[in-house]
Amino acid sequence: MNVPAREPSPSAPASFEDRREHRRFKGPFDGHRVAMLDTPVRIYDLSQGGCFINSMHEQKPGIQLTLRIELPGAGEITVDAETLPRQIEGGFAVRFTHMEPDDAMRFHCALKRLEEREG
């Protein structure tokens, strides 16, 4: 499900958007940060490679965490993730580091359905 990156204009530097590998789906999506006490999270910009987690708390880069994400029409998946250095007010980005094969298949199918729905 790789979407080719847009070519930046010769006079403009490549933006972060131009470097993204995977198509993003705005959301919001419901999820939980899995820990001793599961914490509900709101997920945005969901892609094959990661997502943005809405949060009032800063998160250091390189933190390992587990998420459960509710996918439209596919149920819940569990994914291991790592926080990225990109922090903006209101949350933080993560990249997915591991998904069980069954979850990966359902995730891929759910993103395909979202892509078809958006046209």
Stockholm file with secondary structure:
# STOCKHOLM 1.0

chainA/1-119         MNVPAREPSPSAPASFEDRREHRRFKGPFDGHRVAMLDTPVRIYDLSQGGCFINSMHEQKPGIQLTLRIELPGAGEITVDAETLPRQIEGGFAVRFTHMEPDDAMRFHCALKRLEEREG
#=GR chainA/1-119 SS CBCCCCCCCTTSCCCHHHHCCBCCBCCCEEEEEESSSCEEEEEESBCSSEEEEECSSCCCTTCEEEEEEEETTTEEEEEEEEEEEEEETTEEEEEEEEECHHHHHHHHHHHHHHHHHHC
#=GC SS_cons         CBCCCCCCCTTSCCCHHHHCCBCCBCCCEEEEEESSSCEEEEEESBCSSEEEEECSSCCCTTCEEEEEEEETTTEEEEEEEEEEEEEETTEEEEEEEEECHHHHHHHHHHHHHHHHHHC
//
